[in-house]
Amino acid sequence: SKLMSWVALDRAIQLCGEVRSWAEARDAILRVILERGLDPTGDHLVQAFSVDATDAALLLTPTLGVPLNPSLLARTVTAVQRELQEGDYVRRYRT
């Protein structure tokens, strides 16, 4: 949900022009994602803050335009495959 909040603000800025408060909120969201949205080792993105699990929805991240390090995105894809892929299928998440 935090990634999609970033996307909503980013797209609003693209559509309506730079609004300082929107840009500040968007940047703050990205900082929080990088602080609290990674697994304990900081290796890859996780399903939610304080949850050490992946979610197949994270596979959309590279298409969203979020300015994340490409190696973080690659490690996230690898983690989703490792944790959720079963043969040709990928579970959304495990709970």
N, C-alpha and C positions, 0 to 999 in steps of 0.2 A: 504493500500500500504506500510505503514511503517513496518507492521509485515512481509510482504513478502520480503521486503528489508533485514530485519534481517535474515530471512530464507535463502535467496540467499547467503549472506555472510557466514552464519554458514555452509551451505552445501559446499561452495567453500573451506572453511577451512578444513572440513572433507575430502574432495577429494584431496586437494593439499597440505595439511599440514598447520601448523600455519604460517600465514603471519601477522606480527605485525600490519601493517596498516589496514588490513581487520578486525582483532580482535578488534582494537580500534574503527573502524567505526561501527562494529556490536554492541559493548558495548554502544557507543554513541547513536545509534538508540534506544536501549532498554531504556536508561535513558530518552530520549525524549518522548517515548511512555508513560512511567510512569509519566512524568511531564505534558504532554499536551494531552494524549490520553484517559483520564478518564473523566467521567461526572463531573459536578461542585462539587459534594460532594465527589468525589474520590471513589465512590462505585463500578463502573464497566467500562469496556472499551466502547468506543463510535465509531461511524462510521468513523469519521475523526476529525482532530484537529479543535477546535473551533465550533464543531457541537455537540449539546446535543441530539443525536439520536443514536439508535442502528442499526445494519446491521446484517442480518442473516449470512453473511460471517464470523462474529466473532465466530460462532459455530465451525469453523475449528480450532480455536486457540489452544485448548488442544491437537490436533493431530500434531501440527507443531514443538513441542519441544522447544518452547520459554520458558525460565525460569521465569515464572510468578507464583505468589503465588496461590496455588490451591483455596483458598477462593475467590480471585479476579476472577478467571475463573468461579467458581460456581455462583458468583453474576452476572457475565456477562451473563451466560446462563439463569439465572432467569430473568434478564432484557430483554433479547431478547424474551423470552416466554411471559412476561408481555406486552411488547410493540408491538410484531409482530405476535404472535400466534392467529389464529382465528379457533377454533375447532381443526381439525386434520391438518390444514395447517399453514405454517409460511410464512409470506410475507418476501421478501428480505429486504426491507426497506420501509419507508413511506416518500413520498415527495409531 
